[in-house]
Amino acid sequence: MGYSVGQVARLAGVTVRTLHHYDEIGLLSPGQRTASGYRRYTDADLERLQHVLFYRELGFPLEEIAVILDEPSSDTLTHLRRQHELLSRRIGRLREMTAAIERAMEANAMGIPLTPEERFELFGDFRPEEHQAEAEERWGGTEAFEQSRRRMATMTKDDWKRFTAEAARTTEDFAKAFTDGLPADGEVAMDLAEEHRAHITRWCYDCSYEIHRGLGDMYVADPRFAANYEPLAPGLTQYIRDAIHANADRAGA
């Protein structure tokens, strides 16, 4: 008679609520039902769940996973090969990031100030020095710009590390909420947007809700900002923008 919801949840390390959600959206519906109407999962269902969890871990949104798994030409070996290639790319990127962080840690332990090049390694593809002229042209003379310039000029090595760690943590939480299928206008996503706004206010400048809306729009419009989010999950940039707007709407309600 297959496996119960509870058994599958324990085997896969997910919650029963998650399995119910997958069933509701048609991503993973149990192949059997008992006479009393209880869900029972078959071996084929468990194989599909394994692929769902792999793709989710790789950052794919649930709706895209459904499209991938329902491709008529796809089979188990096709999915495994694709997942292996994507994981190999991620492993390579993580190794590069680990090496960069280790060099920064070594410099910090020796009391060596981080150079712009070393900061670039910590910040990924975003280098503050390269955007300074553009930022001054777009926002120069505003209170937010002056606040940001004053604060950034006095940041220590440890400040920079805390600043980037906080930003990375919020981005990772956004990515998890997105890939878990949580709505952008739900409590979790809006609370993350509020954390993001508070992070900017704490480190850069007083970020009002209207300024925050503008930032969200800029993330979507400027591919340089989208490049910070899209590698984690395609569509994440738009999700963050929508969460920012929903949080601003909540604050103004």
C-alpha positions in Angstrom: 0.0 0.0 0.0 3.0 2.4 -0.3 4.2 4.9 2.3 2.2 7.2 4.6 2.8 10.9 4.6 4.5 10.6 8.0 6.8 7.9 6.7 7.8 9.9 3.7 8.4 13.0 5.7 10.8 11.1 8.0 12.6 9.5 5.1 13.1 12.7 3.1 13.7 15.0 6.1 10.8 17.3 5.2 7.6 18.3 7.1 4.2 16.8 6.6 3.0 20.3 5.8 5.6 20.6 3.0 4.3 17.3 1.4 0.7 18.6 1.7 1.7 21.8 0.0 3.4 19.9 -2.8 0.2 17.9 -3.3 -1.9 21.1 -3.3 0.1 22.7 -6.0 0.4 19.5 -8.1 4.1 19.2 -7.7 4.0 15.8 -6.0 0.6 14.1 -5.6 0.6 10.6 -4.0 -0.1 7.8 -6.4 -2.4 6.0 -4.1 -5.2 6.6 -1.6 -6.5 4.2 1.1 -10.2 3.3 1.3 -10.4 6.0 4.0 -8.9 8.6 1.6 -5.4 8.8 3.3 -2.4 9.6 1.0 -0.1 6.8 0.2 3.2 7.3 -1.7 4.6 4.9 -4.2 8.3 4.2 -5.1 7.8 6.4 -8.2 6.5 9.2 -6.0 9.6 8.9 -3.7 11.9 9.1 -6.8 10.1 12.3 -7.9 10.4 13.7 -4.4 14.1 13.1 -4.5 14.4 15.1 -7.7 12.2 17.9 -6.3 14.5 18.2 -3.2 17.6 18.2 -5.4 16.3 21.0 -7.6 15.0 22.9 -4.6 18.5 22.7 -3.0 20.0 24.0 -6.2 17.7 27.1 -6.0 15.0 26.4 -8.5 11.5 27.8 -7.7 8.8 25.2 -7.2 6.9 26.1 -10.4 10.0 25.7 -12.5 10.8 22.3 -10.9 7.3 21.1 -11.9 7.9 22.1 -15.5 11.3 20.4 -15.5 10.0 17.2 -14.1 7.0 17.1 -16.4 9.0 17.4 -19.6 8.0 14.4 -21.7 11.6 13.7 -22.8 13.1 13.8 -19.3 14.0 10.6 -17.5 15.8 9.8 -14.2 19.3 9.7 -15.9 18.7 13.1 -17.6 17.8 14.7 -14.2 20.8 13.1 -12.4 23.2 14.3 -15.1 21.7 17.8 -15.0 21.9 17.9 -11.2 25.5 16.6 -11.2 26.6 19.4 -13.6 24.8 22.1 -11.6 26.3 20.9 -8.3 29.8 20.7 -9.8 29.5 24.4 -10.8 28.3 25.4 -7.4 31.1 23.4 -5.7 33.7 25.2 -7.9 32.2 28.6 -7.0 32.1 27.8 -3.3 35.7 26.7 -3.3 36.7 30.1 -4.9 34.6 31.9 -2.2 36.2 29.8 0.6 39.7 30.6 -0.6 38.9 34.3 -0.7 37.4 34.3 2.8 40.4 32.4 4.2 42.7 35.0 2.8 40.7 37.8 4.3 40.7 35.9 7.7 44.5 35.5 7.5 44.9 39.2 6.8 42.6 40.1 9.7 44.5 37.9 12.1 47.8 39.5 11.1 46.3 43.0 11.4 46.7 43.8 7.7 44.1 46.3 6.4 42.0 44.9 3.6 42.9 46.4 0.2 40.2 47.3 -2.4 41.1 44.1 -4.2 40.6 42.0 -1.1 37.3 43.7 -0.4 36.3 42.9 -4.0 36.8 39.2 -3.2 34.5 39.5 -0.2 31.8 41.4 -2.0 31.7 39.2 -5.1 31.0 41.1 -8.3 30.1 44.3 -6.5 33.0 46.7 -6.0 32.2 49.9 -4.2 35.1 51.9 -5.7 33.9 51.2 -9.3 30.4 52.6 -8.5 31.4 55.7 -6.5 31.3 58.1 -9.5 28.0 56.8 -10.7 26.5 56.9 -7.2 27.6 60.5 -6.8 26.1 61.4 -10.1 22.8 59.8 -9.3 22.4 60.6 -5.6 25.2 63.2 -4.8 24.0 66.0 -2.6 21.2 63.9 -1.0 21.3 63.3 2.8 21.3 59.5 2.2 24.4 59.8 0.0 26.2 61.9 2.5 25.3 59.6 5.3 26.5 56.6 3.4 29.8 58.2 2.5 30.5 59.2 6.1 29.7 55.8 7.5 31.5 53.8 4.9 34.6 56.0 5.3 34.9 55.0 9.0 34.2 51.3 8.7 36.9 49.0 10.0 37.8 45.5 8.7 35.5 43.9 11.2 32.7 46.3 10.3 33.0 45.3 6.6 32.9 41.6 7.6 29.8 42.1 9.7 28.2 44.2 7.0 28.7 41.6 4.3 27.8 38.7 6.6 24.5 40.3 7.5 23.7 41.0 3.9 24.6 37.5 2.8 22.5 36.0 5.6 19.4 38.0 4.6 19.9 37.1 0.9 20.1 33.4 1.8 17.0 33.6 3.9 15.2 35.3 0.9 16.4 32.5 -1.4 15.1 29.8 1.0 11.7 31.5 1.3 11.5 31.8 -2.4 12.5 28.2 -3.2 10.1 27.0 -0.5 7.3 28.6 -2.4 6.4 31.2 0.3 4.6 34.2 -1.2 6.4 37.5 -1.6 3.5 39.3 0.2 3.5 36.7 3.1 4.7 37.4 6.6 8.1 35.6 6.2 9.1 37.5 3.0 7.9 40.8 4.3 9.8 40.4 7.6 12.9 39.6 5.6 12.3 42.8 3.6 12.1 44.7 6.9 15.4 43.1 8.0 16.9 44.2 4.7 15.7 47.8 5.2 17.0 47.8 8.8 20.4 46.5 7.6 20.7 49.5 5.2 19.6 51.9 7.9 22.1 50.5 10.4 25.1 50.5 8.1 24.5 53.0 5.3 21.8 55.6 5.6 18.3 56.2 7.0 16.3 54.0 4.5 12.7 55.1 4.5 10.0 52.8 3.0 9.8 54.9 -0.2 13.6 54.8 -0.6 13.4 51.0 0.0 10.8 50.7 -2.8 13.1 52.5 -5.1 16.0 50.2 -4.3 13.8 47.1 -5.0 12.9 48.5 -8.4 16.6 49.3 -9.1 17.5 45.7 -8.2 15.2 44.5 -11.0 16.1 47.1 -13.5 19.9 47.0 -13.1 21.4 43.7 -14.2 24.5 44.4 -12.0 22.3 44.1 -8.9 20.3 41.2 -10.3 23.6 39.3 -10.7 23.9 39.2 -6.9 20.7 37.3 -6.6 19.9 35.4 -9.8 22.7 32.8 -9.4 21.0 31.7 -6.1 17.6 31.2 -7.7 16.3 32.4 -11.1 13.6 34.9 -10.3 14.8 35.8 -6.8 15.5 39.5 -7.7 11.8 40.0 -8.6 10.8 38.2 -5.5 12.9 40.4 -3.3 11.5 43.5 -5.1 7.9 42.3 -4.5 8.6 41.6 -0.9 10.0 45.1 -0.4 6.9 46.7 -1.9 4.6 44.4 0.1 6.5 45.3 3.3 6.2 49.1 2.5 2.5 48.6 1.8 2.1 46.8 5.2 3.9 49.7 7.0 1.7 52.3 5.4 -1.6 50.4 6.1 
